[in-house]
Each structure stands twice: as C-alpha cells, then as structure tokens.
Amino acid sequence: VYAPPDGVGNYGGETDNWRWPRHAGDVAMLRGYVGKDGKPADYAEGNVPYRPSRHLKVATDPLRVGDLVFVTGFPASTRRWRTALEVQEAVSWEYPMTIDLCDEAIGLLERLGSSDPALAIKGERLVRGLNNWRTNTRGMLDGLVKDGLAQRKIDLEVGLQEWIDEQPARKQRYGGVVRRLAKAHEAFRARRAHDAALEDAVWLGGLLGAADRIVHMAQERPKPDAERDPRFQQRNHKLMADRERANQRTYDRRLDRAKLGLALRRAARLPEHRRPTLVRLVVGGGEVTDDSIRSSLDRMYAKTVLEDEGIRLRLLAKASTQELRRLRDPFIDLALKLRPELQRIEDGSDEYAGATALDRPLYVAALKEKAGGLLAPDANSTLRITYGTVRGYRPKPEAEVYDPFTYLPGVVAKHTGSKPFDAPARLLAAAKRPVGRWAAPDSGQLPVDFLADLDITGGNSGSPTLNGKGELVGLVFDGNYESVASDWLFMPPITRSIHVDIRYVLWLLDAVDNADHLLAELGVQR
C-alpha cells in the first residue's frame, strides 16, 4: 500500500551502501488480506484486511541516544564457529572469486541496461543484489585481511589446541576435534572451483535453472512425499509455481542469454581438468571460444519452449522424466545430463554436514568452555531477539565518534539532482516547512536514520526495531562497513546496525505523500 520513491528508499545507492552517515528511507508497507472468516485464502474480491489480535504499536516517546532497543527477526547465518582453515579458504579463494563474479556480472548488466531502458528495469534488482553482495564481501575481506581478523581466528585456534593439550581430561574430551574438522573440510573443498562454476551457471541462467527444477521435480515426484528432497515436497509446490511466475516478470531472452554466456565463459577459463562438463555439453566437440559459446546459445534459445510460463508451470506440476526426454528441449536435455553432477554437489554438502555433525558441536563446546561461557552466538536462520542501545562509534581509533542519528538537513545537503542523490521535489519542498511533532526534542530536527549496537546480519533487513516498551521505533536495514567481518569474529566496539527512524517514515506519510489514511490505519493521530 506504500513504497517511497527510489530517491527516498534507495537514497545514496551504492555510494552510501554499508556506510555511515546514511539517509535512506528504506521502508515499504503491505496490507494482508484474508477471507471473510478471517482465515488465509486465495485472492478474491470479497477478501477483507487481516486484523490480528495483537500488533506492534508505533512509539510515542522520542528515541534518544543511549535508549534500549531490540530487533526481532530471522538472521540468515554467520561463521563465528568456523575453523581457521575455513577462514583461510574464504580469504584465499571464496571471497576473491565472489568479488570477481560480481564485478563481471554487474559490468555486463550495466552495459545491457545502457542500451535498452527495458533491460535496465528488468536487471535492476539483480544489479542491486550483486552490488550489495560485492560490497559486503569486500568488507569481509578487508576485515579479515587488513584488520587482521583472519590471523586472530588462527591464533585463537592455536590457543584452543594448546588449552586442550594442557589437561588429560580435556584431551580425552576434545582431542583430535580440530584435526578431524580440517580433514573433512579438505575433502569437501577438493572440487570447489568445478562445483562453483556449475552452480553459478544454473543460478545465472534463468531457463537453465528452471529446467533443472523441472527435471529434479520429475525425479522426486514418484517418491512418497516424506522421502522427497524437502524442497520438492508438496508443501513447497505452490511456492515453486509462484517463483516461476515471478521470474517471468523480469525475463528477457537477451538478459538471460547474456548471463548464461558469462557463466560459461568463466567456466571455460578453468583448467581442463577442473572445467565442468557443462561447457562441452553446450559447445559440443569443437573449440571452446566466445564465438562457439555464443552460437551454441543462439541455437538453444531459438529452439526452447521454456520461455512460455504456462509450459514451465505444466512441466513443473506434472511432467515425468520419460516425458521430459521425449520433449527434446535443449535446456531440458542439458538439465537431464547435468542433474547427476548437481546431485553429487548436493550430496557432497550433505556428507560434509554429516561428517562434521558430531565434531562441530564439540569444537564449539571447547571454545565455550575456554571462554568461560562467553561466546558470541552464530545466526542459523531461526528467530532471534537481539538487544542493545542507540549509540555511535569510532570508525578508527583516532577518529571522532559518529553521531548515532542523521537528520533531514543531511538529505537536502546531499541532494545533487541525479542518482543516487536525487531526492524528490515534493520531499525537498516539505523539508523547507517545519517538521512539527516529528522533530527530535533535543535537536529540533527530523531524524532519518540511527545506529544501535545490535548484533544482526543478512536476513535481518526489514526487521522491526522496538524500544523498551516493545513499541515500534524503526526498521533495521543495514550494518556499518567496518563491522561486516563480525560475521566471523564479533567486535562489539564497532559493530553497529543501521535503522530507518519511524519518525522519518511517519513524516513521509504525513508531509510528503499525504497518506493520512495510512497514518490512521497505523493508529497515529493527525
């Protein structure tokens, strides 16, 4: 029911991403509908707005420096309990490879977008995601290498092993755990370059990814539901169909073909013994060149039927493996040949998780015992409540402390009239008038974003920020660049979360977008 203009929600763009001070109004509002009986229902004109028995109330007390705040949400995952070998792998291979992939993909998408505005729109979400991933990864790498966190992780593990060896009881309980985890990881990473290249192709190539889902579904369908891969169980069928419909909205042959071509060219650069069979399956028996990749993809896209959303949905819902073989679609045929290799990758991940299932908790128990019980937790995609206070930080020991609030005059000061600092004219006009009740009592200015020392990570974006009364004071949407590597080693002095202040959101509804009806629905009096 409400989303601000790009010049508000994405103000600062990639220039300000993961940076402070920040001035983004990163917010959206949705209204859920249910059947007239109040229960979940598919779309129908007679549906009514959902009215929960309990809901968050918008805070009336002004948020100040030092106030207690909470965030509740579903952070994805962190790596604080990983071994030194896993840190070294991230530094030497995973993160440089990720940055290189993002650089190439962003460059490709921006070139395509500059030639056609329609392609720019369809590729915009992916470009933003890749930019965010790249900046985050660079922050990880900088923190681990330049700030010495990788060496600290190595030193911690050396100290842990020495602590274990000090007492026979500890050696009996924890002895060999570090060595066993290292051995399991060495086996898991043996085919990392090959596997990453193949997975990147399935991820970047939208039609290839759809073909693999169709093929995989056909293999899982004959099994009893409880024995299927959980992703393909009945409970997820509607979600998978919705995903195909959503993908269709941003599909364009030129875009999809270019992305798959990029993945193939990257795979072709690998040494012959590490190159996935995908490249040879696409190109055939001739020399692997940019031209041969291009002409092979031209033939595949010209002959496929998977660009039709209806056909993809029907195959996903009903097709058997035998029917897929008879279809003779180039992407389906390729997916049928790749599925055993992709299954090996998936099984390898499961085997690695199984191989470390006993030793990983033992390793963490040793870390926890050595630390006297004080061990920063790892996020694992489950519900978490994190708490702290509104406060600034020093980006460097010799630097001044950042103010934990930014204000509306900062938005105006940054405005250039072009992206990423292109505030809407109606916002600039409203900024010239008194902000009234939305102003902070201590400064008399309208707060835009604020900092808190909460422990969050990817997946928390959009989570509600609450005050000590459990009232809504903002939405968390980012972290500061200096603390990105806290996913590996928690750093309380500089770890900060970035939130949009609810007062800025309410001012946008009130003074900029004239959404009085939404203020009323939120329980905010005019």
BELFENUR-V406527 format. One record per residue. N is the residue number from 1. RES is the residue in three letters. SS is DSSP state (H for helix, E for strand, C for the rest). OMEGA is omega in whole degrees, 0 to 359 (none if undefined). Layout:
N&RES&SS&OMEGA / N&RES&SS&OMEGA
//
This chain:
1&VAL&C&178 / 2&TYR&E&168 / 3&ALA&E&181 / 4&PRO&C&175 / 5&PRO&C&178 / 6&ASP&H&180 / 7&GLY&H&172 / 8&VAL&H&184 / 9&GLY&H&181 / 10&ASN&C&183 / 11&TYR&C&183 / 12&GLY&C&176 / 13&GLY&H&181 / 14&GLU&H&178 / 15&THR&H&182 / 16&ASP&H&184 / 17&ASN&C&182 / 18&TRP&C&183 / 19&ARG&C&173 / 20&TRP&C&6 / 21&PRO&C&185 / 22&ARG&C&182 / 23&HIS&C&183 / 24&ALA&C&174 / 25&GLY&C&188 / 26&ASP&C&185 / 27&VAL&C&169 / 28&ALA&E&181 / 29&MET&E&178 / 30&LEU&C&176 / 31&ARG&C&178 / 32&GLY&C&178 / 33&TYR&E&179 / 34&VAL&E&175 / 35&GLY&C&182 / 36&LYS&C&177 / 37&ASP&C&179 / 38&GLY&C&182 / 39&LYS&C&179 / 40&PRO&C&182 / 41&ALA&C&172 / 42&ASP&C&183 / 43&TYR&C&173 / 44&ALA&C&183 / 45&GLU&C&182 / 46&GLY&C&180 / 47&ASN&C&184 / 48&VAL&E&178 / 49&PRO&E&179 / 50&TYR&C&178 / 51&ARG&C&182 / 52&PRO&C&179 / 53&SER&C&178 / 54&ARG&C&178 / 55&HIS&C&178 / 56&LEU&C&175 / 57&LYS&C&178 / 58&VAL&E&183 / 59&ALA&C&175 / 60&THR&C&177 / 61&ASP&C&181 / 62&PRO&C&178 / 63&LEU&C&183 / 64&ARG&C&175 / 65&VAL&C&179 / 66&GLY&C&180 / 67&ASP&C&175 / 68&LEU&E&176 / 69&VAL&E&178 / 70&PHE&E&166 / 71&VAL&E&175 / 72&THR&E&183 / 73&GLY&E&185 / 74&PHE&C&176 / 75&PRO&C&185 / 76&ALA&C&181 / 77&SER&E&173 / 78&THR&C&188 / 79&ARG&C&184 / 80&ARG&C&182 / 81&TRP&C&177 / 82&ARG&C&184 / 83&THR&C&178 / 84&ALA&H&179 / 85&LEU&H&178 / 86&GLU&H&175 / 87&VAL&H&181 / 88&GLN&H&179 / 89&GLU&H&179 / 90&ALA&H&183 / 91&VAL&H&188 / 92&SER&H&185 / 93&TRP&H&189 / 94&GLU&H&185 / 95&TYR&H&175 / 96&PRO&H&179 / 97&MET&H&180 / 98&THR&H&180 / 99&ILE&H&179 / 100&ASP&H&178 / 101&LEU&H&180 / 102&CYS&H&179 / 103&ASP&H&182 / 104&GLU&H&182 / 105&ALA&H&179 / 106&ILE&H&179 / 107&GLY&H&179 / 108&LEU&H&183 / 109&LEU&H&179 / 110&GLU&H&176 / 111&ARG&H&178 / 112&LEU&H&181 / 113&GLY&H&180 / 114&SER&H&180 / 115&SER&H&184 / 116&ASP&C&180 / 117&PRO&H&180 / 118&ALA&H&178 / 119&LEU&H&178 / 120&ALA&H&180 / 121&ILE&H&183 / 122&LYS&H&180 / 123&GLY&H&188 / 124&GLU&H&183 / 125&ARG&H&179 / 126&LEU&H&179 / 127&VAL&H&179 / 128&ARG&H&179 / 129&GLY&H&179 / 130&LEU&H&177 / 131&ASN&H&180 / 132&ASN&H&179 / 133&TRP&H&181 / 134&ARG&H&181 / 135&THR&H&178 / 136&ASN&H&181 / 137&THR&H&177 / 138&ARG&H&177 / 139&GLY&H&176 / 140&MET&H&184 / 141&LEU&H&178 / 142&ASP&H&181 / 143&GLY&H&183 / 144&LEU&H&184 / 145&VAL&H&185 / 146&LYS&C&182 / 147&ASP&C&173 / 148&GLY&C&182 / 149&LEU&H&179 / 150&ALA&H&179 / 151&GLN&H&177 / 152&ARG&H&177 / 153&LYS&H&179 / 154&ILE&H&180 / 155&ASP&H&178 / 156&LEU&H&181 / 157&GLU&H&175 / 158&VAL&H&178 / 159&GLY&H&178 / 160&LEU&H&180 / 161&GLN&H&177 / 162&GLU&H&179 / 163&TRP&H&178 / 164&ILE&H&185 / 165&ASP&H&184 / 166&GLU&H&186 / 167&GLN&C&179 / 168&PRO&H&182 / 169&ALA&H&178 / 170&ARG&H&179 / 171&LYS&H&178 / 172&GLN&H&184 / 173&ARG&H&188 / 174&TYR&H&185 / 175&GLY&C&177 / 176&GLY&C&185 / 177&VAL&H&180 / 178&VAL&H&180 / 179&ARG&H&181 / 180&ARG&H&177 / 181&LEU&H&179 / 182&ALA&H&179 / 183&LYS&H&180 / 184&ALA&H&181 / 185&HIS&H&178 / 186&GLU&H&180 / 187&ALA&H&183 / 188&PHE&H&187 / 189&ARG&H&184 / 190&ALA&H&183 / 191&ARG&H&189 / 192&ARG&H&183 / 193&ALA&H&179 / 194&HIS&H&185 / 195&ASP&H&180 / 196&ALA&H&180 / 197&ALA&H&179 / 198&LEU&H&180 / 199&GLU&H&177 / 200&ASP&H&180 / 201&ALA&H&180 / 202&VAL&H&180 / 203&TRP&H&183 / 204&LEU&H&180 / 205&GLY&C&185 / 206&GLY&H&180 / 207&LEU&H&177 / 208&LEU&H&177 / 209&GLY&H&178 / 210&ALA&H&179 / 211&ALA&H&179 / 212&ASP&H&178 / 213&ARG&H&179 / 214&ILE&H&180 / 215&VAL&H&181 / 216&HIS&H&178 / 217&MET&H&179 / 218&ALA&H&178 / 219&GLN&H&183 / 220&GLU&H&188 / 221&ARG&H&182 / 222&PRO&C&182 / 223&LYS&C&169 / 224&PRO&C&188 / 225&ASP&H&183 / 226&ALA&H&182 / 227&GLU&H&180 / 228&ARG&C&166 / 229&ASP&C&185 / 230&PRO&H&180 / 231&ARG&H&185 / 232&PHE&H&176 / 233&GLN&C&185 / 234&GLN&H&183 / 235&ARG&H&183 / 236&ASN&H&184 / 237&HIS&H&180 / 238&LYS&H&179 / 239&LEU&H&180 / 240&MET&H&178 / 241&ALA&H&178 / 242&ASP&H&180 / 243&ARG&H&179 / 244&GLU&H&178 / 245&ARG&H&180 / 246&ALA&H&180 / 247&ASN&H&182 / 248&GLN&H&184 / 249&ARG&H&181 / 250&THR&C&182 / 251&TYR&C&170 / 252&ASP&C&184 / 253&ARG&H&182 / 254&ARG&H&180 / 255&LEU&H&184 / 256&ASP&H&180 / 257&ARG&H&180 / 258&ALA&H&180 / 259&LYS&H&178 / 260&LEU&H&177 / 261&GLY&H&177 / 262&LEU&H&180 / 263&ALA&H&179 / 264&LEU&H&179 / 265&ARG&H&177 / 266&ARG&H&179 / 267&ALA&H&182 / 268&ALA&H&179 / 269&ARG&C&181 / 270&LEU&C&173 / 271&PRO&C&186 / 272&GLU&H&185 / 273&HIS&H&178 / 274&ARG&H&184 / 275&ARG&C&180 / 276&PRO&C&179 / 277&THR&H&177 / 278&LEU&H&184 / 279&VAL&H&181 / 280&ARG&H&179 / 281&LEU&H&180 / 282&VAL&H&188 / 283&VAL&H&183 / 284&GLY&C&189 / 285&GLY&C&183 / 286&GLY&C&179 / 287&GLU&C&180 / 288&VAL&C&178 / 289&THR&C&176 / 290&ASP&H&181 / 291&ASP&H&181 / 292&SER&H&176 / 293&ILE&H&182 / 294&ARG&H&182 / 295&SER&H&178 / 296&SER&H&179 / 297&LEU&H&177 / 298&ASP&H&180 / 299&ARG&H&182 / 300&MET&H&182 / 301&TYR&H&179 / 302&ALA&H&187 / 303&LYS&H&186 / 304&THR&C&174 / 305&VAL&C&187 / 306&LEU&C&176 / 307&GLU&C&178 / 308&ASP&C&182 / 309&GLU&H&181 / 310&GLY&H&179 / 311&ILE&H&178 / 312&ARG&H&181 / 313&LEU&H&179 / 314&ARG&H&180 / 315&LEU&H&179 / 316&LEU&H&186 / 317&ALA&H&192 / 318&LYS&H&192 / 319&ALA&C&172 / 320&SER&C&178 / 321&THR&H&180 / 322&GLN&H&179 / 323&GLU&H&180 / 324&LEU&H&178 / 325&ARG&H&180 / 326&ARG&H&184 / 327&LEU&H&179 / 328&ARG&C&176 / 329&ASP&C&185 / 330&PRO&H&180 / 331&PHE&H&176 / 332&ILE&H&179 / 333&ASP&H&178 / 334&LEU&H&180 / 335&ALA&H&177 / 336&LEU&H&180 / 337&LYS&H&182 / 338&LEU&H&187 / 339&ARG&H&178 / 340&PRO&H&180 / 341&GLU&H&177 / 342&LEU&H&178 / 343&GLN&H&177 / 344&ARG&H&179 / 345&ILE&H&180 / 346&GLU&H&179 / 347&ASP&H&179 / 348&GLY&H&177 / 349&SER&H&178 / 350&ASP&H&180 / 351&GLU&H&179 / 352&TYR&H&177 / 353&ALA&H&179 / 354&GLY&H&182 / 355&ALA&H&181 / 356&THR&C&186 / 357&ALA&H&180 / 358&LEU&H&185 / 359&ASP&H&181 / 360&ARG&H&177 / 361&PRO&H&179 / 362&LEU&H&178 / 363&TYR&H&180 / 364&VAL&H&178 / 365&ALA&H&178 / 366&ALA&H&177 / 367&LEU&H&183 / 368&LYS&H&180 / 369&GLU&H&180 / 370&LYS&H&181 / 371&ALA&C&180 / 372&GLY&C&178 / 373&GLY&C&182 / 374&LEU&C&183 / 375&LEU&C&180 / 376&ALA&C&184 / 377&PRO&C&173 / 378&ASP&C&173 / 379&ALA&C&183 / 380&ASN&E&175 / 381&SER&C&175 / 382&THR&C&183 / 383&LEU&C&179 / 384&ARG&E&171 / 385&ILE&E&178 / 386&THR&E&186 / 387&TYR&E&179 / 388&GLY&E&183 / 389&THR&E&174 / 390&VAL&E&181 / 391&ARG&C&178 / 392&GLY&C&179 / 393&TYR&C&174 / 394&ARG&C&178 / 395&PRO&C&174 / 396&LYS&C&184 / 397&PRO&C&183 / 398&GLU&C&185 / 399&ALA&C&174 / 400&GLU&C&178 / 401&VAL&C&177 / 402&TYR&C&170 / 403&ASP&C&183 / 404&PRO&C&178 / 405&PHE&E&164 / 406&THR&E&188 / 407&TYR&E&183 / 408&LEU&H&177 / 409&PRO&H&177 / 410&GLY&H&175 / 411&VAL&H&181 / 412&VAL&H&182 / 413&ALA&H&181 / 414&LYS&H&186 / 415&HIS&C&177 / 416&THR&C&183 / 417&GLY&C&176 / 418&SER&E&182 / 419&LYS&C&5 / 420&PRO&C&182 / 421&PHE&E&183 / 422&ASP&C&179 / 423&ALA&C&180 / 424&PRO&C&181 / 425&ALA&H&182 / 426&ARG&H&175 / 427&LEU&H&180 / 428&LEU&H&178 / 429&ALA&H&180 / 430&ALA&H&181 / 431&ALA&H&179 / 432&LYS&C&181 / 433&ARG&C&176 / 434&PRO&C&181 / 435&VAL&C&172 / 436&GLY&H&189 / 437&ARG&H&184 / 438&TRP&H&182 / 439&ALA&E&174 / 440&ALA&C&184 / 441&PRO&C&186 / 442&ASP&C&183 / 443&SER&C&184 / 444&GLY&C&181 / 445&GLN&C&180 / 446&LEU&E&177 / 447&PRO&E&177 / 448&VAL&E&178 / 449&ASP&E&176 / 450&PHE&E&180 / 451&LEU&E&171 / 452&ALA&E&182 / 453&ASP&C&180 / 454&LEU&C&181 / 455&ASP&C&181 / 456&ILE&C&173 / 457&THR&C&179 / 458&GLY&C&184 / 459&GLY&C&179 / 460&ASN&C&185 / 461&SER&C&182 / 462&GLY&C&179 / 463&SER&C&180 / 464&PRO&E&174 / 465&THR&E&187 / 466&LEU&E&174 / 467&ASN&E&182 / 468&GLY&C&176 / 469&LYS&C&183 / 470&GLY&C&180 / 471&GLU&C&184 / 472&LEU&E&178 / 473&VAL&E&180 / 474&GLY&E&177 / 475&LEU&E&178 / 476&VAL&E&181 / 477&PHE&E&183 / 478&ASP&E&173 / 479&GLY&E&180 / 480&ASN&C&186 / 481&TYR&H&185 / 482&GLU&H&186 / 483&SER&H&182 / 484&VAL&H&182 / 485&ALA&H&172 / 486&SER&H&174 / 487&ASP&H&178 / 488&TRP&C&182 / 489&LEU&C&187 / 490&PHE&C&184 / 491&MET&C&184 / 492&PRO&C&183 / 493&PRO&C&184 / 494&ILE&C&180 / 495&THR&C&180 / 496&ARG&C&172 / 497&SER&E&181 / 498&ILE&E&186 / 499&HIS&E&168 / 500&VAL&E&183 / 501&ASP&E&183 / 502&ILE&H&179 / 503&ARG&H&177 / 504&TYR&H&178 / 505&VAL&H&181 / 506&LEU&H&177 / 507&TRP&H&177 / 508&LEU&H&179 / 509&LEU&H&186 / 510&ASP&H&192 / 511&ALA&H&185 / 512&VAL&H&188 / 513&ASP&C&173 / 514&ASN&C&182 / 515&ALA&C&182 / 516&ASP&H&181 / 517&HIS&H&178 / 518&LEU&H&175 / 519&LEU&H&179 / 520&ALA&H&181 / 521&GLU&H&177 / 522&LEU&C&180 / 523&GLY&C&181 / 524&VAL&C&181 / 525&GLN&C&178 / 526&ARG&C&none
//
